């Protein structure tokens, strides 16, 4: 006898198949959200880089006459081979820069030079240097010369955000309506140095873009030693970093940024000179070799090293999301 309809087993099988299909579709939602977040980040960073460069040129950052913290007789960001006369004022314990070689870098980062209420730190906390003593953290004159009205220093804070924060992002309420408040998620800093220390027109600028960086309670970046058991050489794409007692294990992940802050020396014509490698590398992968306090880190681009040069330490810029080489900063 012919039977119309379907059995319970067939119904359950159909429901199961549909459930698997629905789960597959639901999986796409978080993947889509991650892709959208990454696209928004790339869009914001791509907008920030040329804007930050234009602001630096407009404000003549390469010719800033500010007296830079940590280096006596400093008179000009653009003069920064040693900040001041080339042979007279190298960083403490370092050799003078080669007049025909790279100068020492300077990190223009006013959010971490001035604390949350706009008061200059004056060498009293770990944010005075990016790396002590070779890379000072400084603030340009158009920030430092703002009127200080006492805490909270709203005047200086507004100028800080105007020149070193992305102000196009707005905060939205849960209902979707915009709140009259800027998000302040993205900020930036500049790494400046002369490629030829006595040539003021060789000043090179790198824009470092941060996302979600703590600016109310700034803390210094961690610098880690690079293992020299197998000496990293030019063209290598991996390094092994060590951490010692008092340092926490770095929670590195793909997309983080490391700055090679190795102090190096060179001999030219029988004279010894000093400099800092100052190369940025993006973390591509991290693995634990299971040997002591070590992590293997894959980086891009491959190590940029001169002959006989080594990478012995790197500084982790934990909140940096993009780094842009912008070339010459002089207008």
C-alpha positions in Angstrom: 0.0 0.0 0.0 1.4 3.4 -1.0 2.2 5.8 1.9 1.8 9.6 1.6 4.0 11.8 3.7 7.4 11.1 5.3 8.5 9.3 8.4 9.8 10.9 11.6 13.3 9.7 10.8 13.2 11.6 7.5 12.0 14.7 9.2 14.7 14.6 11.8 17.3 14.0 9.1 16.1 17.0 7.2 16.2 19.2 10.4 19.7 18.0 11.1 21.0 18.9 7.6 19.3 22.3 7.9 20.9 22.8 11.3 24.4 22.1 9.9 23.7 24.6 7.2 22.6 27.2 9.7 25.7 26.7 11.8 27.9 27.2 8.7 26.1 30.5 8.0 26.4 31.6 11.7 30.1 31.0 11.6 30.4 33.6 8.9 29.1 36.4 11.1 32.1 36.6 13.5 34.5 36.1 10.6 32.7 39.0 8.9 33.0 41.1 12.0 36.7 40.4 12.2 37.2 41.3 8.6 35.2 44.5 9.0 37.3 45.5 12.1 40.5 44.9 10.2 39.2 46.9 7.2 38.2 49.8 9.5 41.7 49.7 11.1 43.4 49.7 7.7 41.2 52.6 6.5 41.9 54.7 9.6 45.7 54.0 9.5 45.8 54.7 5.8 44.1 58.1 6.5 46.3 58.9 9.4 49.7 58.4 7.7 49.4 61.2 5.1 47.6 63.5 7.5 50.3 63.1 10.2 53.0 63.7 7.5 51.2 66.9 6.3 50.9 68.2 9.9 54.6 67.6 10.5 55.5 69.6 7.4 53.0 72.3 8.1 54.3 72.7 11.7 57.9 72.5 10.5 58.6 69.6 12.8 62.0 69.0 11.1 63.0 72.6 12.2 61.6 72.5 15.7 63.6 74.9 18.0 62.5 73.1 21.1 64.9 72.4 23.9 64.7 68.6 23.9 64.4 66.7 27.2 67.4 64.6 28.2 70.0 66.3 25.9 71.6 69.6 27.1 72.0 72.4 24.6 69.4 70.8 22.3 68.1 73.3 19.8 66.6 71.7 16.8 64.8 68.4 16.0 66.2 68.7 12.5 69.7 68.9 13.8 69.3 65.7 15.6 72.4 63.7 15.0 73.3 64.0 18.6 70.9 67.0 19.3 73.4 69.8 19.2 77.0 70.0 17.9 77.8 66.6 16.4 80.9 65.8 18.3 80.1 67.6 21.5 76.8 66.1 22.6 76.2 62.4 22.0 73.8 60.4 24.2 75.3 59.5 27.6 77.9 56.8 27.2 77.7 56.7 23.4 80.1 57.7 20.7 79.5 60.7 18.4 77.7 60.0 15.1 79.6 59.7 11.9 79.3 63.0 9.9 78.6 61.0 6.8 76.6 58.2 8.4 73.3 57.9 10.3 72.5 60.1 13.2 70.7 59.1 16.5 66.9 58.9 16.4 64.4 60.9 18.4 60.9 59.8 19.3 58.4 62.7 19.0 55.6 61.5 21.4 54.0 64.3 23.4 51.3 62.1 24.9 54.0 60.3 26.8 56.1 63.4 27.5 53.2 65.1 29.3 51.2 63.2 31.8 47.4 63.0 32.0 47.1 66.5 33.4 49.6 68.1 31.0 52.6 68.4 33.3 55.9 67.6 31.8 57.4 64.4 33.3 60.9 65.9 33.6 62.8 62.6 33.7 60.7 61.2 36.6 59.1 58.2 35.0 60.0 55.4 32.5 58.4 57.2 29.6 61.1 59.9 29.4 63.1 57.7 27.0 61.8 55.2 24.5 65.1 53.5 25.1 67.5 55.0 27.6 69.8 56.7 26.8 69.8 56.5 23.0 66.2 57.4 21.9 64.7 60.3 23.9 61.0 60.9 23.9 60.3 64.5 23.1 57.5 67.0 22.6 57.6 69.7 19.9 57.5 73.4 20.7 53.9 73.9 19.5 52.8 71.5 22.2 55.2 72.5 25.0 54.5 76.2 24.6 50.7 75.9 25.0 49.3 77.8 28.0 49.3 75.7 31.1 46.3 76.6 33.3 46.8 73.9 35.9 45.4 70.4 36.2 43.5 69.3 34.4 45.3 71.1 31.5 42.4 71.1 29.0 44.2 73.6 26.8 47.3 71.4 26.2 45.1 68.3 26.0 43.1 69.8 23.2 46.2 70.7 21.3 47.7 67.2 21.8 44.6 65.6 20.3 44.6 68.1 17.5 48.1 67.2 16.3 48.6 63.7 17.5 45.2 62.0 17.6 42.7 61.0 14.9 39.6 63.1 15.6 37.3 61.8 12.8 36.0 58.8 14.8 32.9 59.5 16.8 31.4 57.6 19.8 28.0 56.0 19.2 25.3 55.1 21.8 23.9 51.6 21.9 20.9 52.9 20.1 23.1 53.8 17.1 22.8 57.5 17.6 26.1 59.4 17.6 27.3 60.8 21.0 28.8 64.3 21.0 32.2 62.8 21.8 35.3 61.9 19.9 36.5 58.3 20.2 40.2 59.0 20.5 41.1 55.4 19.7 44.0 56.2 17.3 47.0 58.3 18.1 50.5 58.5 16.6 54.1 59.4 17.2 57.1 60.2 14.9 60.5 58.6 14.8 62.9 61.1 13.3 66.6 60.8 12.4 69.1 62.0 9.9 70.3 59.4 7.4 73.4 61.6 7.1 74.1 63.2 10.4 75.6 66.5 9.2 73.1 66.9 6.3 70.0 68.7 7.7 68.1 67.8 4.5 68.4 64.1 5.1 66.0 64.0 8.0 63.8 60.9 7.7 60.4 60.4 9.3 58.5 57.3 10.3 54.9 57.6 11.5 53.9 55.1 14.3 50.1 54.6 14.6 48.7 53.4 17.9 45.2 51.9 18.6 43.8 51.9 22.1 47.1 53.1 23.6 46.8 54.1 27.3 47.5 57.8 27.5 45.9 58.6 30.8 48.5 56.5 32.7 51.4 56.1 30.3 53.9 53.2 30.9 57.3 52.6 29.3 57.8 50.1 26.5 59.7 46.8 27.2 63.0 46.2 25.6 64.1 42.5 25.2 67.5 41.0 24.4 67.9 39.1 21.1 69.6 35.7 21.6 73.1 35.6 20.1 73.6 31.8 20.2 73.0 31.9 16.4 73.8 35.4 15.4 71.0 37.0 13.4 72.3 38.3 10.0 71.0 40.5 7.3 68.2 38.9 5.4 67.1 36.6 8.2 63.4 36.5 8.9 63.4 35.2 12.4 65.0 36.1 15.8 64.9 34.6 19.3 64.1 37.0 22.1 64.9 36.5 25.8 63.4 38.0 28.9 65.0 38.2 32.3 64.0 38.4 35.9 61.7 41.4 36.4 60.4 41.2 32.9 57.1 39.6 32.0 56.8 37.2 29.1 55.8 39.3 26.1 52.4 38.5 24.7 53.5 39.0 21.2 51.1 38.1 18.4 50.9 38.5 14.6 50.7 42.1 13.6 52.6 43.6 16.5 55.6 45.8 15.9 59.2 45.6 17.1 61.8 48.3 16.8 65.5 47.3 16.6 67.0 49.6 19.2 70.5 48.1 19.1 73.3 50.6 19.8 76.1 49.9 17.2 79.5 51.3 16.4 81.4 51.7 13.2 85.1 52.6 12.4 85.7 55.0 9.5 89.2 56.2 8.8 90.4 54.9 12.1 87.7 56.9 14.1 84.9 55.1 16.0 81.3 56.4 15.7 78.0 55.3 17.3 74.5 55.0 16.0 71.2 53.1 16.6 69.9 50.6 14.1 66.3 52.0 14.4 64.6 49.6 12.0 60.9 48.5 12.4 59.7 44.9 12.0 56.2 43.5 11.9 55.7 40.2 13.8 54.4 37.5 11.5 54.4 34.5 13.8 55.4 33.6 17.3 56.4 30.2 18.7 57.7 28.8 22.0 60.9 26.7 21.5 60.4 25.3 25.0 63.9 26.4 26.1 64.1 28.8 29.0 62.6 32.3 28.7 62.7 32.4 25.0 60.3 33.1 22.1 61.0 32.5 18.4 59.6 35.4 16.3 59.2 35.6 12.6 59.5 39.2 11.3 59.0 41.1 8.1 60.8 42.7 6.3 63.9 40.6 6.6 66.5 42.0 9.0 68.0 45.2 7.6 71.6 45.2 8.8 74.9 46.7 7.5 78.0 44.5 7.2 79.3 43.3 10.6 76.1 44.8 12.3 74.1 42.8 14.8 70.6 43.0 16.3 71.1 42.5 20.0 67.9 44.1 21.4 64.4 45.0 20.2 61.7 47.2 21.8 58.1 46.0 21.7 55.6 48.8 20.8 52.7 46.9 22.2 49.9 49.2 21.1 51.3 50.0 17.6 49.1 48.8 14.8 50.9 50.2 11.7 54.2 51.8 10.9 54.7 54.0 7.8 58.0 55.1 6.4 57.3 58.6 5.1 60.8 59.7 3.9 62.0 63.2 4.1 60.1 65.5 6.5 61.5 68.9 5.5 59.0 71.2 3.7 
